[in-house]
Amino acid sequence: MKIVIAPDSFKGSASAKQVAEAIASGWRRIFPGALCELVPMADGGEGTMEALVDATGGVTKTIRVQDPLGRTIEASFGVLGDGKTAVVEMAEASGLPLLAPSERNPLLTTTFGTGQLIRAALEEGIERLLIGLGGSATVDAGAGLVSAMGAKLLAKNGQEVGPGGGSLGSLAKIELGELPKLLGKVEVLAACDVDNPLTGPQGAAAVFGPQKGATPQMVAQLNRNLAHWAQIVARDLRIEVDHLPGAGAAGGLGACLVAFLGAKLVPGIEMVMSSSGLEEKLKNCDLVITGEGKLDGQSARGKTPMGVAQLAAKHKIPVLAIGGSIAEDASLLYNEGIGAMLSIAPGPISLSEAIEEGPKLLEETGERAARIFALAGWKD
């Protein structure tokens, strides 16, 4: 018997690797001879670096970078097991959780630290770079990022523009400097699960700015500045990004990565599944187990359980999903290739209890699942 266990993390309770290990441990109580292939998953947001490093036997490297307000912090990037692929989560250096609520101000916050992470990853001699765009504290269109990588964003007086989205309006000229040499021929993929353009009522400032601390006045200023930035990019780099689907992701970082790094914007779960080698590991597989903290209608919109189930369905492999809780609208997942769902809750239980006891409950659920399959005649 071979089963592939490919869950997302249960946030606040267990990493994707810990979830997979707990389920496998429970399964082996009933089928001790089963081959359990553990493939930690993520959907391109928080936990993507950890999941891919764990899934491929890679390593994590920590360096000192700037946080969104220019303070020195430690942040990490991953080098996957092939030694040729690196993964950077922008939230590591430029994420909203790094700021106190009173510090949130997208006129000032910068992606410079993410650029430092990418620079360090490129210096490892990689051939492929994966970037997770979730959790941004910024609306600077990646200006800080490219500055950290050697590009010059100049005002009319020849000085470099200041940090943050509030300074983009003074941009007069772009010089790529050493960025092309640093980037070389590295393939860049960015996990992007939104289709927002850079500007306008559905753009980076209007939709995502308020959660990053932007007042209505700030939103208007940021929107103007992003439009101006896009005009300069179109003139100097000859790339139109304003209306590109996904350009508004992570405060305009989507647009930046396409324009300056030649990135391809892809759904997060597709990026993770491809980079983890999940499809190859499905060969000769009898069952796939996936899951996440809450199975609901959102799970059927590009989240890990849906992506894994669709890939398994392509190979006609049955799929079981395990969740901390199962909402009524989780039934949508049955249309995506999931055959059954189990909750880890043994009965009425508080969220805090479920989080604290997560690994134990996951192991028990893995055993419960195995017992059900044993009833159906499955053997080691």
C-alpha positions as CSV (number, residue, x, y, z in Angstrom):
1,M,0.0,0.0,0.0
2,K,1.3,3.5,-0.9
3,I,-0.4,6.6,0.3
4,V,0.6,10.2,-0.4
5,I,0.0,12.6,2.5
6,A,0.0,16.2,1.2
7,P,-1.7,18.6,3.6
8,D,-1.3,22.3,4.3
9,S,-0.4,23.6,7.7
10,F,-3.0,23.8,10.5
11,K,-2.2,27.5,11.3
12,G,-1.3,28.1,14.9
13,S,-1.2,24.4,15.6
14,A,1.1,22.4,13.3
15,S,3.3,23.0,10.3
16,A,2.4,21.1,7.1
17,K,5.3,18.7,7.8
18,Q,4.0,18.1,11.3
19,V,0.4,17.5,10.0
20,A,1.7,15.0,7.5
21,E,3.8,13.2,10.1
22,A,0.9,13.0,12.6
23,I,-1.5,11.6,10.0
24,A,1.1,9.0,8.8
25,S,1.7,7.9,12.4
26,G,-2.0,7.3,13.0
27,W,-2.3,5.5,9.7
28,R,0.6,3.1,10.5
29,R,-1.2,2.0,13.7
30,I,-3.5,0.0,11.5
31,F,-1.3,-0.5,8.4
32,P,2.3,-0.7,9.8
33,G,3.6,-1.8,6.4
34,A,2.2,1.1,4.4
35,L,4.5,3.3,2.4
36,C,3.6,6.8,3.4
37,E,5.0,9.5,1.1
38,L,4.9,12.8,3.0
39,V,4.7,15.9,0.8
40,P,4.1,19.1,2.9
41,M,2.0,21.6,0.9
42,A,1.1,25.3,0.9
43,D,-0.9,27.5,-1.4
44,G,1.8,30.2,-2.0
45,G,1.1,32.2,1.1
46,E,2.4,31.9,4.6
47,G,4.3,28.6,5.1
48,T,5.2,28.1,1.5
49,M,9.0,28.3,2.1
50,E,8.8,25.9,5.0
51,A,6.6,23.4,3.1
52,L,8.8,23.4,0.0
53,V,12.0,23.0,2.0
54,D,10.5,20.2,4.0
55,A,9.1,18.5,0.9
56,T,12.3,18.5,-1.0
57,G,14.9,18.1,1.8
58,G,16.2,21.6,1.3
59,V,17.8,24.1,3.7
60,T,16.8,27.4,5.2
61,K,19.3,30.3,5.3
62,T,18.9,33.3,7.6
63,I,20.4,36.8,6.9
64,R,20.0,40.3,8.3
65,V,17.7,42.5,6.3
66,Q,15.5,45.6,6.6
67,D,11.9,45.3,7.8
68,P,9.2,47.4,6.2
69,L,10.3,50.5,8.2
70,G,14.0,50.0,7.6
71,R,14.9,48.4,10.9
72,T,17.3,45.5,11.0
73,I,15.8,42.1,11.5
74,E,16.6,38.5,10.7
75,A,14.7,36.8,7.8
76,S,15.1,33.6,5.9
77,F,14.9,32.2,2.5
78,G,15.0,28.5,1.4
79,V,17.1,26.6,-1.0
80,L,15.3,23.5,-2.2
81,G,16.7,20.0,-2.3
82,D,17.8,20.2,-5.9
83,G,20.2,23.0,-5.0
84,K,19.0,25.0,-8.0
85,T,15.8,26.5,-6.7
86,A,15.3,29.1,-4.0
87,V,12.1,30.3,-2.4
88,V,11.4,33.7,-0.9
89,E,8.3,34.7,1.1
90,M,8.0,38.5,1.0
91,A,6.2,38.4,4.3
92,E,9.5,37.3,5.9
93,A,11.0,40.8,5.4
94,S,8.1,43.0,4.3
95,G,5.1,41.5,6.0
96,L,2.3,43.2,7.9
97,P,2.9,41.0,11.1
98,L,6.3,42.7,11.4
99,L,4.6,46.0,12.3
100,A,2.5,47.1,15.3
101,P,-1.0,48.4,14.2
102,S,0.1,51.9,14.9
103,E,3.1,51.6,12.6
104,R,1.1,50.6,9.5
105,N,1.6,53.3,6.9
106,P,2.0,52.3,3.2
107,L,3.3,55.8,2.3
108,L,6.5,54.8,4.2
109,T,6.7,51.0,4.2
110,T,9.2,49.4,1.8
111,T,10.0,46.1,0.1
112,F,13.7,46.7,0.4
113,G,14.2,43.8,2.8
114,T,12.6,41.4,0.3
115,G,15.0,42.6,-2.3
116,Q,17.9,41.8,0.1
117,L,16.5,38.3,0.5
118,I,16.2,37.8,-3.3
119,R,19.7,39.1,-3.7
120,A,21.1,36.7,-1.2
121,A,19.2,33.8,-2.9
122,L,20.6,34.7,-6.3
123,E,24.1,34.7,-4.9
124,E,23.6,31.0,-4.1
125,G,23.9,30.4,-7.8
126,I,20.3,29.2,-8.3
127,E,18.6,28.7,-11.6
128,R,15.0,29.2,-10.5
129,L,13.4,31.6,-8.0
130,L,10.0,31.1,-6.4
131,I,8.4,34.1,-4.6
132,G,5.4,34.1,-2.3
133,L,3.5,37.4,-2.4
134,G,1.2,37.0,0.6
135,G,1.0,39.2,3.7
136,S,2.5,42.4,2.4
137,A,2.7,45.6,4.5
138,T,3.6,47.7,1.5
139,V,2.2,49.6,-1.5
140,D,5.5,50.6,-3.1
141,A,5.2,48.6,-6.3
142,G,8.4,46.8,-5.4
143,A,10.5,50.0,-5.6
144,G,12.4,49.1,-2.5
145,L,13.0,45.5,-3.8
146,V,14.6,46.6,-7.0
147,S,16.6,49.3,-5.3
148,A,18.1,46.6,-3.0
149,M,19.0,44.6,-6.2
150,G,20.9,47.4,-7.8
151,A,18.4,49.4,-9.8
152,K,18.3,53.2,-9.5
153,L,14.9,54.9,-9.2
154,L,15.8,58.6,-9.7
155,A,13.9,61.8,-9.1
156,K,14.3,64.9,-11.3
157,N,17.3,66.1,-9.2
158,G,19.1,62.9,-9.9
159,Q,18.8,61.6,-6.3
160,E,17.2,58.3,-5.6
161,V,13.5,58.5,-4.5
162,G,12.8,57.8,-0.9
163,P,11.3,54.6,0.5
164,G,7.6,53.8,0.5
165,G,4.6,54.3,-1.8
166,G,4.5,58.0,-0.9
167,S,7.7,58.7,-2.8
168,L,6.7,57.1,-6.1
169,G,5.2,60.3,-7.4
170,S,8.7,61.9,-7.6
171,L,10.0,59.1,-9.9
172,A,11.5,60.6,-13.1
173,K,13.8,57.9,-14.4
174,I,14.7,54.2,-14.1
175,E,18.2,52.9,-14.5
176,L,18.5,49.1,-14.2
177,G,22.1,49.3,-13.0
178,E,23.5,45.9,-11.9
179,L,20.1,44.2,-11.6
180,P,20.2,42.4,-15.0
181,K,23.7,41.0,-14.3
182,L,22.6,39.9,-10.8
183,L,19.5,38.2,-12.1
184,G,21.2,36.5,-15.1
185,K,19.0,33.9,-16.7
186,V,17.2,32.8,-13.5
187,E,13.6,31.8,-14.1
188,V,11.3,33.7,-11.7
189,L,7.8,32.4,-10.7
190,A,5.6,34.4,-8.3
191,A,2.7,32.9,-6.5
192,C,-0.3,35.1,-7.3
193,D,-3.9,34.2,-6.5
194,V,-5.5,37.6,-7.2
195,D,-6.3,39.2,-10.6
196,N,-6.3,42.8,-9.4
197,P,-4.8,45.4,-11.7
198,L,-2.2,47.9,-10.4
199,T,-4.5,50.9,-10.2
200,G,-8.2,51.9,-10.2
201,P,-11.1,50.8,-7.9
202,Q,-9.9,47.2,-7.9
203,G,-6.2,48.1,-7.7
204,A,-3.5,47.7,-5.1
205,A,-4.2,50.9,-3.2
206,A,-8.0,50.8,-3.2
207,V,-8.5,47.1,-2.3
208,F,-5.5,46.3,-0.2
209,G,-4.3,49.7,1.1
210,P,-6.7,50.1,4.0
211,Q,-5.7,46.8,5.7
212,K,-2.1,48.1,5.5
213,G,-3.0,51.4,7.3
214,A,-4.0,53.6,4.4
215,T,-6.6,56.3,5.0
216,P,-8.9,57.3,2.1
217,Q,-6.6,60.2,1.4
218,M,-3.6,57.9,1.4
219,V,-5.4,55.5,-1.0
220,A,-6.0,58.4,-3.4
221,Q,-2.3,59.5,-3.3
222,L,-1.0,55.9,-3.6
223,N,-3.2,55.2,-6.6
224,R,-1.9,58.4,-8.3
225,N,1.7,57.4,-7.5
226,L,1.2,53.8,-8.8
227,A,-0.2,55.2,-12.0
228,H,2.8,57.5,-12.4
229,W,5.2,54.6,-11.6
230,A,3.5,52.5,-14.3
231,Q,3.9,55.3,-16.9
232,I,7.7,55.6,-16.1
233,V,8.0,51.8,-16.3
234,A,6.2,51.8,-19.7
235,R,8.5,54.5,-21.0
236,D,11.8,53.3,-19.7
237,L,11.4,49.5,-19.7
238,R,8.8,49.3,-22.5
239,I,6.5,47.1,-20.5
240,E,2.8,47.9,-19.8
241,V,1.8,46.6,-16.4
242,D,-1.0,48.8,-15.2
243,H,-3.9,46.5,-16.3
244,L,-2.0,43.2,-16.1
245,P,-4.1,40.7,-14.0
246,G,-2.3,40.3,-10.7
247,A,-0.2,43.5,-11.1
248,G,-1.9,44.8,-7.9
249,A,-0.8,41.8,-5.8
250,A,1.3,42.6,-2.7
251,G,1.0,46.4,-3.1
252,G,2.0,46.3,-6.8
253,L,4.8,43.8,-6.3
254,G,3.2,41.6,-9.0
255,A,3.7,44.4,-11.5
256,C,7.3,45.0,-10.4
257,L,8.3,41.3,-10.6
258,V,7.0,41.1,-14.2
259,A,8.6,44.3,-15.3
260,F,12.0,44.1,-13.6
261,L,12.6,40.4,-13.1
262,G,10.6,38.9,-16.0
263,A,8.5,36.9,-13.6
264,K,5.6,34.7,-14.5
265,L,2.6,35.1,-12.2
266,V,1.1,31.7,-11.4
267,P,-1.5,30.3,-8.9
268,G,0.3,29.5,-5.6
269,I,-0.8,25.9,-5.3
270,E,0.4,25.2,-8.8
271,M,3.8,26.6,-8.1
272,V,4.1,24.5,-4.9
273,M,2.8,21.3,-6.4
274,S,5.2,21.6,-9.3
275,S,8.2,22.5,-7.2
276,S,7.6,19.8,-4.6
277,G,7.4,17.1,-7.3
278,L,4.0,16.0,-6.1
279,E,2.8,14.6,-9.4
280,E,5.8,12.3,-9.7
281,K,5.2,11.1,-6.2
282,L,1.6,10.1,-7.1
283,K,2.9,7.3,-9.3
284,N,1.5,3.9,-8.1
285,C,-0.3,5.6,-5.3
286,D,-3.5,4.0,-3.8
287,L,-4.8,7.0,-1.8
288,V,-4.1,10.7,-1.3
289,I,-4.7,12.4,2.0
290,T,-4.8,16.2,2.1
291,G,-6.3,18.9,4.4
292,E,-6.0,22.2,6.1
293,G,-7.2,23.9,9.3
294,K,-10.7,24.7,8.0
295,L,-12.4,23.0,5.1
296,D,-14.9,25.3,3.7
297,G,-16.1,27.0,0.4
298,Q,-12.8,28.9,0.3
299,S,-10.9,25.6,0.1
300,A,-12.5,25.1,-3.3
301,R,-11.0,28.4,-4.6
302,G,-7.3,27.6,-5.2
303,K,-6.4,26.4,-1.8
304,T,-4.3,23.3,-1.1
305,P,-7.0,20.7,-0.8
306,M,-8.6,21.6,-4.1
307,G,-5.2,21.7,-6.0
308,V,-4.1,18.4,-4.6
309,A,-7.5,16.8,-5.3
310,Q,-7.6,18.0,-8.9
311,L,-4.1,16.6,-9.5
312,A,-5.0,13.3,-7.9
313,A,-8.2,13.1,-10.0
314,K,-6.2,13.5,-13.1
315,H,-4.5,10.2,-12.2
316,K,-7.8,8.6,-10.9
317,I,-6.6,8.4,-7.3
318,P,-9.1,8.6,-4.4
319,V,-8.7,11.6,-2.1
320,L,-9.5,12.0,1.6
321,A,-9.4,15.5,3.2
322,I,-8.9,16.1,6.9
323,G,-9.7,19.4,8.5
324,G,-9.8,21.0,11.9
325,S,-13.4,21.8,11.1
326,I,-15.7,21.2,8.2
327,A,-18.1,24.0,7.2
328,E,-21.4,23.3,5.5
329,D,-20.2,24.8,2.2
330,A,-17.1,22.5,2.2
331,S,-19.4,20.1,0.2
332,L,-18.1,22.2,-2.9
333,L,-14.9,20.2,-2.6
334,Y,-16.8,17.0,-3.6
335,N,-16.9,18.6,-7.1
336,E,-13.1,19.0,-7.2
337,G,-12.1,15.3,-6.7
338,I,-12.3,14.9,-2.9
339,G,-14.2,11.7,-2.0
340,A,-14.6,12.1,1.7
341,M,-13.8,14.5,4.6
342,L,-13.0,13.9,8.2
343,S,-12.7,16.5,11.1
344,I,-10.1,16.1,13.8
345,A,-12.6,17.2,16.4
346,P,-13.6,14.2,18.6
347,G,-16.8,16.0,19.7
348,P,-17.6,19.5,21.0
349,I,-14.3,21.2,21.4
350,S,-13.1,24.8,21.6
351,L,-10.8,26.3,19.0
352,S,-8.1,26.8,21.6
353,E,-8.3,23.1,22.6
354,A,-8.2,22.0,18.9
355,I,-5.1,24.1,18.3
356,E,-3.3,23.0,21.4
357,E,-4.1,19.3,20.8
358,G,-3.8,19.5,17.0
359,P,-1.0,16.9,16.5
360,K,-2.6,14.4,18.8
361,L,-6.0,14.8,17.2
362,L,-4.5,14.5,13.7
363,E,-2.8,11.3,14.7
364,E,-6.1,9.9,16.0
365,T,-7.8,11.0,12.8
366,G,-5.2,9.3,10.7
367,E,-5.9,6.1,12.7
368,R,-9.7,6.5,12.3
369,A,-9.3,7.0,8.5
370,A,-7.2,3.8,8.3
371,R,-9.8,1.8,10.2
372,I,-12.5,2.9,7.8
373,F,-10.4,1.8,4.8
374,A,-9.6,-1.5,6.7
375,L,-13.4,-2.1,6.9
376,A,-13.5,-1.7,3.1
377,G,-11.0,-4.6,2.8
378,W,-7.8,-2.6,2.4
379,K,-4.7,-4.6,3.5
380,D,-1.0,-3.8,4.0
